[in-house]
Amino acid sequence: MSMHFDLVDLRLMTHIAEANSMTRGAELSCISLPAASTRIKNLEDSIGTKLLYRTSQGVTLTPPGQAFVTHARMVLSQIEHLRGDMQEYVRGIKGHLRVYANTTSLSEFLPPVLREFLGRNPDVNVDLRERLSHDIVRAVTEGQTDIGIVAGLVRTENLETLPYRKDRLVLVVPKGHALDGVMQLAFSDTLDLDYVGLHESSAIHAFLRQASDHLHKPIKQRIQVGNFETACRMIESGVGVGVLPESAASRHAAVMNIAIVPLSDAWSVRDMQICMRSLDALPSFAKELVQLLVIDAAGTSDTGELL
């Protein structure tokens, strides 16, 4: 059996997968719907199996279609990396780097690292997005992002990983609160209290929602805010308590009337990891960011070869 793939087919399939629509996939690929349908039919005939389920609601991928799209994303990503590497020889490094990170690393640790990286690489743009750790692993595996930073117990066996930082989630209460001074507390014992939470699109909000769902007890959210500092201000003013990363809580506790109570739950202590499909396959500027992250995790200003 002879299989022939071209880049138009690869891009068309990834666009159809993202949109769950043949029509929208054709639009994103800048080809007509009949041309798109013909291309998919010829592709399926060439491979010898159906790639799409067609329904009145749209299209979804068959298992072979899912495998095809995963490989297509990898191929298209490698072509982007090839283009970036070739441009190094023409006018210096130029490229686009995608990074997905959990809430804590994005808010607490990445800004100074990315400032240094972008200062060194004026022709590289970074697309930085906040996601839950298991969604980050899937995105790296499927080629939707180049580098991921994940926290906690998440399965990364198909990816290359490097240790990053360690952080823990803690309960933050106003100074003088009944729990101020408690040595340790279970998350389940806090769920009768009013909570100050982060916005619903934040990864940490979703993580805590999962933890409370597991306990079959909802979080009594009194107010949602946009960042760790505002959360600490609200807690300080007595609106409620909150679960935040110790790194952020400690920073704000130095200047606010808030207290930190360690959580006894095993999930509260989290090892962060840098993950990628293959370090060697990353373009040179992406490797440089990984190196800066490793240096940052080591807490050293040494810029020697680590990778």
N, C-alpha and C positions, 0 to 999 in steps of 0.2 A: 504494500500500500504506500502510495506516494503522498506526502503531506507538504503543502506549500503555504507558508505564512508570510504576509507582508505587514508593514507597520500600520497601514490603514485598517486592516482587520483587527490588529491588536488594540489599537486605540478605540475602534468602534465597540469592541466587546467590553472594554473597561468603562466606556461611557454608558453603554446600555446597563451594565451592572450597577453603576453609581445611581442612575436615574430610575432603574426598574421599568424602563420604557424604551421601546424600539424607536418611537418617534423622537423622543428627547435625545436618545443616544445618537440618532442620525443628525439632529440639529447640532449637537456638541461636536460632531465629527465633520460638520460642514458638507454633508452629502445628503442627497434626497432620500426619502423613506423607501421608495422602490429599489434604489441602488443599495441601500443598507440591507433590505430584505434579501436581495439577490446575493450579496456578499456573505451574509450569514448562512444562507442555504448552501452556497458553494463550499463554505468552510465546513459545515456539518457533513456534506457529501464527501469532502476530502478526508475528514477525520474518520467518518463512518459511525457517528453517533450524534444524538441531539445535544445541543449546548444550552437551549432555552426551553422553558415551559411557557407556552403562550396561552393566556387567559383573557377574559373580558376586562379584567382589572389591569392588565399590562403583562409584563414578562418577568420571570425569575430564572435564576441559573439552575440547570441540572447539576448533579455532582461533577460530571466531566466539564461542564461550563465553569463551575467554581475553580476547578484545577487549572483550566485554561486561563482564566482571568488572573489568578495568582501568579502564574508564570509570565503572563503578558505584562503585568505591572513591573515585575522584576526586569524583564527585557527593556521596557521603556525607561525604567529608572537607570539601567546601565548605559543606555544611549545618552541620557541626560548627563551622566557622569563622564562619558566619552567626550561629549561636546564641551563640558567644563574643562577637562584636562587638555583638550586641543587648544582651547582659548588661552590657556596659560602661556603657550608658546607664541601667541599672536599679540596679546596686549595685557599680559599679567593674569593672575587668577581672577576668574569671574564665574560666579555660579549661584545656585539657589540651594539652600540647605533647609530641610524640614526637621524640626525637633518637637516631639511630644513629651510632656512632663506632667508629673502629678502636682497637686496644689502646692505642697510644701517646697519642693525643689524650685518650682517656678517663682514662688513669691520670695523665698528666703535665700536661696543659694545661687540661682542662675544669673541674676542681674549683673553682678560684678564680673563674672566669667564671660558673659556675652558682651559686656562693654569692652573688655580687653580683646576678645576675639574680633569684634567688628572694627575696633580701632586698628588692628593688624591687617584686616582684610576689607578694605573699603569697597571692593567690587563684589563682595558676597552679601547676598540678602538672606535673612533667616526668617522662616515661617515657624513661629513658636505657638504651640497650642496646649491648652490644659485638658487632660483626659484622665480617666480612671486607669489604674495600672493594667488591669486585664485587657482593656481596650487598646492600650499602648502596645502591649505584646502582640495583639492581633494585627495592629497597623504596621508594626515593624516586620512581622512575618509576611504580610501580604504586600509589602513594598509601598504602603501609603505614606510612610515616613522613614527618614534615614536613621535617626538616632532617637532612642526613647530613654526616659529616666523613670524607673518604676520603684515602688516601695512595697514592703510587706511580702507575704507569702503568695507569690505569683509564679506560675509555671513558665520557665523560659528555656526549657531544655533544647529547643530547636534553634536557639539564638546564641550568639557570642555575648558574654556579659563581663563587665568589670565592676568591682565594688566601687561605690561612690561614697555616700555619707550614711550615718546612722542618726535617726531622730525618733522621738517618741511623742505620742499624743497624750496630753495632760488635760485635766479639768482646771479651768480658770474661774475663780470666784472673786467677789469684791473683798477687799481687806475688812476684817471684822465679821465676815460671814460665818455661819455656824460650822461650815466645813473648813474654814481657815485653820491650818495647823494639823489637819488630819494627815496621818502618815501615808495612807493609801486607800483607794476606794474603787469598787467595781463600777463599771459603766452602768450596769443595771440599777444600781442604787442611786443614780442621778436622774433617772427618767421621770420622777415625780416633780422635778424642779422646772421652772421656766427657763427656756434656752434662748441664747443669742446665737443665731446660726449664720453661715455664709450662704450666698445666693444659690439657687437651685442648680445652676449650671456648673457649680464648682465641683471638682472631683471629691473634695473632702466632705461636702454635704452628702453626696451619693454614698460615700463609704460609711458615714455614720448612719444614714438611713438604712443601709443594708444590715448594720450591726443591730439597730433597734428592731428591724423587722424580724431578725433571727430570734430576738427575745420576745417577739409578739407584743411589743409595747411601743407605742409611738413616742417620738420626741415632741414635747410641748413647746413648739417654736413660737416665741412671742414676737420676734423681729428677725428679719434677714438683712444682712449688710454685705458690702462689696469686698471687704478686705480684712486682714487680721487686725490692723490698727483700729479700725472703726469698731470691730467686735470687742476689743479690749476696752475702748472708751465706753461702750454701752454696758459692759460688765462692771466697769468701775462705777458707773452711775447707778447701778443697782437694778437694771432692767432684767437681768437673768444671769445664768452661768453659761459657759461654753467649753467645748472641747477643741483645743488648738494644738499645733505643733509646739513642743517645748522651746524650740529655737526662737519662734516668734513671741511666745508668751514671756520668756525670760528677758528678751530685748525690751518689751513694753513694760514689764514689771519694774524695770530700773527707773522708770519715770512716771508710773501710774500707781494708784492705790489698788492693786490687784494681787491676789495670791495664787500660787500654783499647787495643785494637789495631784500627785502621781496616780495613774490608773493601774489597777492590778491585772487588767485583761492582757492576755498574751499578745493580742493583735496591736496593742498600743505601742510596743517597741518595734520599730521598723527599720530594716536594712534597705538602703536604696542601692539600685544597680543601674549602670549604664548598659543599654542593650542595643545590638545591631545585628543584622543578618550576617555580615562578614566585615570585619575591620579592614582586611586587605582590599576588599572590593570597594570601599568608600573612596571618593575623590580626596586628593591631598588636603584640601581645605577642611573637609569633614574630619579627617584624621587629626588635624591640628586642634579642632574643638574638643575631640575626645581626649587628647593629650592635656589640654588646659583643664578639663574636668577632673582628670586623674590627679593633676598637680594640685588643684583646689581641694580635692578630697584628702590629699596627703598633708595639706596645710603648710605647703612650702612654696617659696618663690623660685625654686630651682626650675630652670626651663631646659634642662638637658633631655636627651632622648629617653623616653619612657616606653615608647610603643615600638 
